[in-house]
Amino acid sequence: MEKLPSVDVVIIGFGWTGSIMAQQMLEAGLNVVAIERGGWRDTPTDFAPTMAPDELRYYWRHEMFQETARETLTFRNNISQTALPMRKWGSFLPGSGVGGAGVHWNGQTFRFLPSDFVAKTHNEERYGPLPTGMTVQDYGVTYDELEPHFDTFEKLCGISGKAGNINGEIVEGGNPFEGWRSSEYPNPPMEMTFTQHRFEEAARGMGLNPFPGPSANMSRAYTNQHGISLAPCTYCGFCEKFGCGNYSKASPQTTIIPVVMRNPNFTLRTNSEVLHINKHPDGTRATGVTYIDADGRTFEQPAEIVIVAAYQLQSTRLMLLSGIGQPYDPRSGEGVVGKNYTYQVMSSINVFYDEEYTNNFVGAGALGMIVDDYNGDNFDHSGLGFIGGAYIGAWTTNARPIESHPVPEGVPEWGSEWKRSVRQNFLKTASISVHGASMAYRQNYLDLDPTYTDHWGRPLMRMTYDFTVNDRRLTNHITPIAEEIARGMGGREVKVNSREGAYDSVPYQTTHNTGGTIMGQNPSESVVNRYLQSWDCHNVFVMGAGAFPQNAGYNPTDTVAALAYFSADAIRNQYLQNPGPMVQA
């Protein structure tokens, strides 16, 4: 093994949080190495507009995702089952390569609600003690503290939207339930289509408060604070699971990576996988990482600071493999690494029309109209038997022909009748989604599999997860409200796609995996403190949605980024002056 010269900072993973942290550390004058397990990707080379968006290549053959033949995870619903390897991605799609999941995201960019950050305290004060087995926690940081960092990320990305609360003043047309904003969105909302107009009319008729979905798809040309320009969206609809060749979707490649790559103090090593984080003999700090490159050569990269910025599942596994933090044991409730794995509970409604053409092929990843009246604690939960909520949205993300062929209730799943129905309904359907929160429970967690290993001989991650009583009551309460909106949209008929039965890892739902490296106020309940700093090794910082103690009813990216900027600010203004724990246990 070759030992390389020491650097100030080594970053594991080079997606959204990796690129944000690299830019922030470079701006502080540090020298930085980022290690990315996948290959290089940039817009003109990999997503040029002259290349046809290939649905078969990018979605069905998973061009931009981890190769399960090289590395996967094992899954089971509960501890009485034997976990088996996932041989093909389904429910979620972990990215691989420069930009990570930030390349193939839709761009739906929500801030979590103020109450989401104090979920335990807020709900107990309003409704009484949490149910037995529910392990919901406060984040240890508040919305007010994160607001400037939400603002920074939204201006980096040029988010298109309409504010509903500017400095405490409710603004018509925006989300009246959102936390206060220091400024308006950098870009106006996207142009709405048939589906959004019908949804808005039906929702207002029910006394609800619809607003345009916040979008990382550009509603107009935009130049961000780093001088990088993005172009107006063409509404081609190839966002989710695709890279954008038009520079119209904010991604690490189109917003921040060019700034990082130009800095002489930055080095990127692609096709290189970190095997483990190395610890000093005293166990209080890391000394760097060990990684292996595409040629099978092993290197030690010493560093003063280690920033773990991989995808949530990989960050949790790396902490377990490196022996940083006590692994979680669901039987005793002790330990923290792997604790509070959460996901989301989804349902949807299809609306079918006879005469009206919805033309869903005219779409974008975050072209939508939303109601938040039943999200978070925006409504009274007394007597409902659950906490948390969901946003209800009418997104038009594109009618990609291989993926999208909704048919009414009672139509066979294949054959001539199915084909006839697809042909009749393809241009005349709309859909509504219910995007629900996931509360942490003791029995849902991540650990290392005792049987299966990866191609380097390391144990695979094992996921133990199933929907909970809170999930089921939440979706059973809110899905009928979405159905009522759908029935007010003037269609011929509706089809309700409820979330029923055990969690199934096969059909796609969201790539919103959270928990495992959760943040909190003390080391007995969390892996990292409020600054995402490891309680065990003070120079290890763990980014990403793994920090969420439970999952809100929103898409996670905006909050993931705000936490990264908050952590970077603490490193620059506190840690570098006085290296050591920034929160006393």
C-alpha positions in Angstrom: 0.0 0.0 0.0 1.3 3.4 -1.0 1.1 6.3 1.5 0.3 9.6 -0.1 1.3 13.1 1.1 -1.1 14.4 3.7 -3.8 17.0 2.8 -6.0 19.3 4.9 -9.3 17.6 3.9 -10.3 14.4 2.2 -13.9 14.1 1.0 -15.5 10.7 0.4 -18.0 11.1 -2.5 -18.5 13.9 -5.0 -22.2 14.6 -5.4 -24.1 17.6 -3.9 -22.7 17.6 -0.4 -19.2 16.6 -1.6 -19.0 19.5 -4.1 -20.5 22.0 -1.6 -18.0 21.0 1.1 -15.1 21.1 -1.4 -16.0 24.6 -2.5 -16.4 25.8 1.1 -13.1 24.2 2.3 -11.2 25.6 -0.7 -12.6 29.0 -0.1 -11.2 28.7 3.5 -7.7 28.2 1.9 -7.4 24.5 2.5 -6.1 21.9 0.2 -8.7 19.2 -0.6 -8.8 15.7 -2.2 -12.2 14.2 -3.2 -12.4 10.4 -3.8 -15.4 9.3 -5.9 -16.1 5.6 -6.5 -17.7 6.2 -9.9 -16.4 7.9 -13.1 -16.2 11.4 -14.3 -19.3 13.0 -15.8 -19.9 16.4 -17.3 -22.7 17.9 -19.3 -21.2 18.4 -22.8 -19.6 15.0 -22.8 -22.2 12.8 -21.1 -25.5 14.6 -21.7 -25.0 16.6 -24.9 -28.3 17.8 -26.4 -27.4 16.0 -29.6 -27.8 12.7 -27.7 -31.3 11.3 -27.6 -32.6 10.8 -24.1 -32.5 7.1 -24.0 -35.1 5.7 -21.6 -33.9 2.1 -22.0 -30.3 3.0 -21.3 -30.7 5.4 -18.4 -33.8 4.0 -16.5 -34.3 0.4 -17.3 -30.6 -0.5 -17.7 -29.6 1.8 -14.8 -26.7 3.6 -16.6 -26.1 6.1 -13.8 -26.7 3.9 -10.8 -24.6 1.6 -8.7 -24.0 -1.8 -10.3 -25.6 -4.4 -8.2 -23.3 -7.0 -9.6 -20.4 -5.2 -7.9 -22.2 -4.0 -4.8 -25.7 -4.1 -3.4 -27.4 -4.4 -0.1 -29.5 -7.1 1.5 -33.1 -6.6 2.6 -35.7 -8.0 4.9 -38.9 -6.7 6.4 -38.2 -7.8 10.0 -35.6 -9.5 12.1 -37.4 -12.9 11.9 -36.5 -13.1 8.2 -33.3 -13.8 6.4 -32.1 -10.8 4.4 -31.3 -11.5 0.7 -29.3 -9.4 -1.7 -31.1 -7.0 -4.0 -30.1 -8.1 -7.5 -31.8 -5.2 -9.3 -32.6 -1.7 -8.0 -36.3 -1.0 -7.7 -37.7 1.0 -4.8 -34.8 3.4 -4.8 -31.9 4.2 -7.1 -28.5 5.0 -5.6 -26.4 7.0 -7.9 -22.8 6.5 -8.9 -20.2 8.8 -10.5 -19.4 12.5 -10.2 -22.5 14.4 -9.3 -24.1 11.4 -7.6 -27.9 11.4 -7.3 -27.8 15.1 -8.0 -27.4 14.3 -11.7 -30.6 12.2 -12.0 -32.9 13.9 -9.5 -36.1 15.6 -10.6 -35.3 18.9 -8.9 -38.2 19.1 -6.4 -36.6 21.4 -3.8 -38.5 21.8 -0.5 -37.4 23.2 2.8 -38.5 21.1 5.7 -41.0 22.8 8.0 -39.8 24.5 11.3 -41.7 21.8 13.3 -39.9 19.0 11.4 -36.6 19.9 13.1 -38.2 19.6 16.6 -40.5 16.7 15.8 -40.2 15.0 19.2 -40.6 18.1 21.3 -43.3 19.6 19.2 -45.5 16.6 18.9 -45.1 15.6 22.6 -46.1 19.2 23.7 -49.1 19.2 21.4 -50.3 15.6 21.5 -48.6 13.9 24.5 -46.0 11.1 24.7 -45.0 9.3 21.5 -46.1 5.7 21.0 -44.1 2.9 22.3 -41.4 1.9 19.9 -41.3 5.3 18.0 -37.8 6.7 18.2 -38.4 10.2 16.7 -35.9 12.8 17.9 -35.2 16.5 17.5 -32.4 17.5 15.1 -30.4 19.6 17.5 -30.6 22.5 15.0 -33.5 24.8 14.2 -35.1 26.1 11.1 -34.1 29.6 12.0 -30.5 28.6 12.2 -30.7 26.9 8.8 -32.6 29.6 6.9 -29.6 31.5 5.6 -28.2 28.2 4.3 -31.4 27.2 2.6 -31.2 30.6 0.9 -27.6 30.0 -0.2 -28.4 26.7 -1.8 -31.6 27.9 -3.6 -29.6 30.8 -5.1 -26.8 28.4 -6.1 -29.5 26.3 -8.0 -31.7 29.2 -9.2 -34.8 27.6 -7.8 -38.0 28.5 -9.5 -40.9 29.1 -7.2 -43.2 31.5 -5.3 -42.5 32.4 -1.6 -45.4 32.2 0.8 -43.7 33.7 3.9 -41.1 36.5 3.6 -39.8 37.5 7.0 -43.0 36.4 8.7 -45.4 38.1 6.2 -47.7 35.7 4.3 -47.5 36.2 0.6 -50.5 35.3 -1.7 -49.7 32.6 -4.2 -47.1 30.8 -2.2 -47.2 28.2 0.5 -48.7 29.8 3.6 -47.5 27.0 5.9 -43.8 27.3 5.0 -41.1 28.7 7.4 -40.1 32.3 6.9 -37.8 33.2 4.1 -35.4 36.0 4.0 -36.0 36.6 0.3 -38.1 35.6 -2.7 -37.1 32.6 -4.8 -34.4 33.5 -7.3 -36.6 32.6 -10.3 -40.4 32.8 -10.8 -42.5 29.6 -11.0 -42.5 27.4 -14.0 -45.2 27.6 -16.6 -48.1 25.3 -15.5 -49.9 22.9 -17.8 -53.4 21.4 -18.0 -52.9 19.1 -15.0 -51.7 21.8 -12.7 -54.5 24.2 -13.7 -57.2 21.6 -13.0 -55.6 20.6 -9.7 -55.3 24.2 -8.6 -59.0 24.8 -9.4 -60.2 21.7 -7.6 -58.0 22.3 -4.5 -59.2 25.9 -4.1 -62.7 24.6 -4.4 -62.1 22.5 -1.3 -60.7 25.5 0.6 -57.0 24.3 0.3 -54.0 26.5 -0.6 -52.3 25.3 -3.8 -48.9 26.8 -4.8 -46.3 26.1 -7.5 -43.8 23.4 -6.7 -40.3 24.7 -6.0 -38.2 23.6 -8.9 -34.5 23.3 -9.8 -35.6 23.4 -13.4 -35.0 26.9 -14.7 -38.1 29.0 -15.6 -35.7 31.5 -17.2 -32.0 32.1 -17.8 -30.1 32.4 -14.6 -26.6 33.1 -13.3 -25.7 32.0 -9.8 -23.4 33.6 -7.2 -20.4 31.7 -8.6 -21.0 33.2 -12.1 -22.2 30.0 -13.6 -25.1 30.3 -16.0 -28.1 28.0 -16.6 -30.6 28.1 -19.4 -34.4 28.1 -19.5 -36.1 24.7 -19.3 -37.4 23.3 -22.6 -40.0 21.0 -20.8 -38.7 17.9 -22.5 -39.4 15.9 -19.3 -36.2 13.9 -19.2 -35.1 14.9 -15.7 -35.7 12.1 -13.3 -33.1 9.3 -13.9 -31.5 11.5 -16.6 -28.8 14.2 -16.9 -29.8 17.5 -18.4 -28.0 18.5 -21.6 -29.6 21.9 -21.8 -28.0 23.2 -18.6 -31.6 23.7 -17.5 -31.6 21.5 -14.3 -29.5 22.5 -11.4 -27.0 19.7 -10.6 -23.5 19.7 -9.1 -22.2 19.8 -12.7 -24.2 22.9 -13.7 -23.8 24.9 -10.5 -20.7 24.3 -8.5 -18.3 21.6 -9.8 -16.7 23.9 -12.4 -15.7 26.3 -9.6 -14.2 23.5 -7.6 -12.3 22.0 -10.6 -10.6 25.3 -11.4 -9.1 25.6 -8.0 -5.4 24.5 -7.9 -5.8 23.3 -4.4 -8.3 20.6 -5.4 -7.7 17.1 -6.6 -10.4 14.6 -7.7 -9.7 10.9 -7.8 -12.5 9.0 -9.7 -13.1 5.3 -10.0 -11.6 4.9 -6.6 -13.4 3.4 -3.6 -12.7 4.2 0.0 -12.5 0.9 2.0 -12.5 2.4 5.4 -11.6 5.5 7.5 -8.4 5.1 9.4 -8.4 6.0 13.1 -5.6 7.2 15.4 -4.6 4.7 18.1 -6.3 6.9 20.7 -9.6 6.6 18.9 -10.5 10.2 19.2 -9.8 11.2 15.6 -9.3 9.9 12.1 -5.9 10.0 10.4 -7.3 9.7 6.8 -8.7 7.0 4.6 -7.6 3.9 2.7 -8.9 3.5 -0.8 -8.4 1.3 -3.9 -8.3 2.5 -7.5 -9.6 1.0 -10.7 -6.3 -0.9 -11.2 -6.6 -2.6 -7.8 -3.8 -0.5 -6.2 -4.4 0.4 -2.5 -3.5 3.9 -1.1 -3.5 5.5 2.2 -4.6 9.2 2.0 -3.7 11.0 5.3 -5.8 14.1 6.1 -6.5 16.4 9.0 -10.3 16.4 8.3 -12.4 13.6 6.8 -15.7 14.5 5.3 -18.1 11.6 4.6 -20.2 12.7 1.7 -21.3 9.5 0.1 -25.0 8.4 -0.4 -26.8 7.8 2.9 -26.6 4.0 2.7 -22.9 4.0 1.9 -22.1 6.6 4.6 -23.7 4.4 7.2 -21.9 1.3 6.0 -18.6 3.1 5.9 -19.0 4.2 9.5 -19.8 0.7 10.5 -16.9 -0.8 8.6 -14.6 1.8 10.1 -15.7 1.2 13.7 -16.7 4.8 14.3 -19.7 4.9 16.7 -21.4 2.0 18.4 -23.6 -0.1 16.0 -27.3 0.0 16.8 -29.0 -3.0 18.4 -32.8 -3.0 18.0 -33.2 -5.6 20.8 -31.6 -3.6 23.5 -32.1 -0.2 21.9 -28.5 0.6 22.5 -26.0 2.0 19.9 -26.5 4.6 17.3 -24.9 3.7 13.9 -27.7 2.3 11.7 -30.4 3.6 14.0 -33.6 5.3 12.8 -33.6 4.2 9.1 -36.7 5.8 7.5 -38.1 6.1 4.0 -41.4 7.5 2.8 -44.9 6.3 2.3 -46.3 7.0 -1.2 -49.7 6.7 -2.9 -51.1 8.2 -6.1 -54.3 8.9 -8.1 -54.7 8.7 -11.8 -57.4 10.8 -13.5 -58.7 9.8 -17.0 -60.4 12.1 -19.5 -62.5 11.5 -22.6 -62.0 14.7 -24.6 -59.3 16.7 -22.8 -55.7 16.2 -23.9 -53.3 16.5 -20.9 -50.2 16.0 -23.1 -48.0 14.8 -20.3 -45.1 14.5 -22.6 -44.7 18.3 -22.1 -43.2 18.1 -18.6 -40.3 18.7 -16.3 -38.9 17.0 -13.2 -40.4 19.6 -10.9 -43.3 21.1 -12.8 -46.1 20.8 -10.3 -48.8 22.4 -8.2 -48.8 21.4 -4.5 -51.0 21.6 -1.4 -49.3 21.5 2.0 -52.5 21.7 4.2 -51.9 18.1 5.3 -48.2 18.1 5.6 -46.1 18.0 8.8 -48.3 19.4 11.6 -50.2 21.8 9.4 -53.4 20.2 10.6 -54.8 18.9 13.9 -53.8 15.3 14.5 -55.8 14.9 17.7 -57.4 11.4 17.7 -55.9 10.4 14.4 -53.4 8.0 15.8 -50.4 9.2 13.8 -48.0 12.2 13.5 -46.5 13.7 10.4 -48.2 14.3 7.1 -47.8 14.5 3.3 -47.8 17.0 0.6 -50.3 16.4 -2.2 -49.0 17.3 -5.7 -49.9 17.3 -9.3 -46.5 16.8 -11.1 -46.1 16.5 -14.8 -42.7 14.9 -15.0 -43.2 13.4 -18.5 -45.1 10.5 -20.1 -42.0 8.5 -21.0 -43.4 5.8 -23.2 -41.7 2.7 -21.7 -42.3 3.8 -18.1 -45.7 5.5 -18.4 -48.8 3.7 -19.4 -51.5 4.2 -16.8 -54.8 2.5 -17.5 -58.2 2.5 -15.6 -59.3 0.1 -12.9 -60.2 -3.3 -14.2 -58.0 -3.3 -17.4 -55.8 -6.5 -17.6 -52.1 -6.0 -17.0 -51.1 -7.3 -20.5 -52.6 -8.3 -23.8 -54.7 -6.7 -26.5 -57.2 -5.0 -24.2 -54.3 -3.5 -22.2 -52.7 -2.2 -25.4 -56.0 -0.7 -26.5 -56.4 1.1 -23.2 -52.9 2.4 -23.2 -53.4 3.9 -26.7 -56.7 5.5 -25.7 -55.5 7.0 -22.4 -51.9 7.9 -23.0 -52.5 11.5 -23.9 -55.5 11.9 -21.7 -54.4 11.2 -18.1 -53.2 13.2 -15.2 -51.8 12.0 -11.9 -51.7 13.2 -8.3 -49.1 12.0 -5.8 -49.2 11.8 -2.0 -45.7 12.2 -0.6 -45.7 11.1 3.0 -43.4 11.3 6.0 -41.8 8.4 7.7 -41.4 8.3 11.5 -38.6 6.3 13.0 -39.3 3.1 14.9 -37.1 0.9 16.9 -37.4 -2.1 14.5 -36.3 -0.3 11.3 -32.6 0.0 11.0 -29.3 -0.7 9.1 -26.5 -3.0 10.0 -23.8 -5.2 8.4 -25.0 -8.4 6.9 -23.5 -11.5 8.6 -23.4 -13.6 5.4 -23.0 -11.6 2.2 -19.9 -9.6 1.1 -19.0 -7.2 -1.7 -16.2 -7.7 -4.3 -13.6 -6.5 -1.8 -14.8 -9.0 0.8 -16.5 -6.4 3.1 -19.9 -7.2 4.6 -22.8 -5.8 2.6 -25.2 -3.3 4.2 -28.4 -5.0 5.6 -31.6 -3.1 5.6 -34.4 -4.2 7.9 -37.5 -2.1 7.1 -41.3 -2.3 6.9 -44.1 0.3 6.9 -45.3 1.0 10.4 -48.7 1.7 12.0 -48.0 5.4 11.7 -47.3 5.1 8.0 -50.5 3.2 7.3 -52.7 5.5 9.3 -51.0 8.5 7.7 -51.6 7.3 4.1 -55.1 6.0 4.8 -56.0 9.5 6.1 -54.5 11.6 3.4 -55.0 9.5 0.2 -58.8 10.0 0.3 -58.2 13.7 0.4 -56.1 13.5 -2.7 -58.9 11.4 -4.3 -61.4 14.1 -3.6 -59.2 16.6 -5.3 -58.8 14.2 -8.3 -62.6 13.8 -8.5 -62.9 17.6 -8.7 -60.6 17.8 -11.7 -63.4 16.9 -14.2 -62.2 13.6 -15.5 -64.2 10.6 -16.6 -62.9 8.4 -13.8 -60.2 8.1 -11.3 -58.0 5.2 -10.2 -56.6 5.1 -6.6 -53.2 3.5 -6.1 -53.1 3.0 -2.4 -50.1 1.9 -0.4 -51.1 -1.4 1.1 -49.3 -4.5 2.4 -45.7 -4.8 3.5 -43.0 -2.6 2.2 -41.8 -4.0 -1.2 -38.3 -3.2 -2.5 -39.2 -4.0 -6.1 -41.4 -1.1 -7.4 -39.9 2.4 -7.6 -41.1 4.8 -4.9 -38.5 7.4 -4.0 -34.7 7.6 -3.6 -35.3 9.3 -0.3 -33.5 6.9 2.1 -32.7 8.6 5.5 -31.2 7.9 8.9 -28.4 5.6 10.0 -26.0 8.4 10.9 -28.5 10.6 12.7 -27.8 13.9 14.3 -28.9 14.9 17.8 -28.0 16.5 21.1 -26.0 13.7 22.8 -23.8 10.7 21.8 -26.2 8.2 23.4 -28.9 9.0 20.9 -27.0 10.2 17.8 -24.0 9.6 15.6 -23.2 13.2 14.9 -23.8 16.5 16.7 -25.6 19.6 15.4 -22.7 20.4 13.1 -22.6 16.9 11.6 -19.4 16.2 13.6 -18.8 12.7 14.8 -19.2 12.4 18.6 -16.4 9.7 18.5 -13.9 11.2 16.1 -13.9 14.9 16.2 -12.4 15.4 12.7 -14.9 13.2 10.9 -18.0 15.0 9.5 -20.9 13.0 8.0 -23.1 14.8 5.4 -26.4 13.7 3.8 -29.9 12.5 4.6 -28.4 9.9 7.0 -28.4 12.7 9.5 -32.2 12.9 9.5 -33.6 11.4 12.8 -36.8 10.7 10.8 -38.1 11.7 7.4 -40.4 14.6 6.7 -43.1 14.6 4.0 -40.8 16.4 1.5 -38.0 15.7 -0.9 -34.7 15.9 1.1 -32.2 17.7 -1.1 -32.8 21.3 0.1 -32.4 20.3 3.7 -29.4 18.0 3.0 -27.7 21.0 1.3 -28.6 23.5 4.1 -27.1 21.2 6.7 -23.9 20.9 4.6 -23.5 24.6 4.5 -24.3 24.9 8.2 -21.6 22.3 8.9 -19.1 24.0 6.6 -19.7 27.3 8.4 -18.9 25.7 11.7 -15.8 24.0 10.4 -14.5 27.3 8.9 -15.4 29.6 11.8 -15.0 27.3 14.8 -13.2 24.0 14.2 -10.2 25.3 12.2 -9.4 27.8 15.0 -9.7 25.2 17.7 -9.8 21.6 16.5 -11.8 19.3 18.8 -15.4 18.6 19.7 -17.6 21.6 19.0 -20.4 20.3 21.2 -19.5 18.9 24.6 -21.1 15.5 25.3 
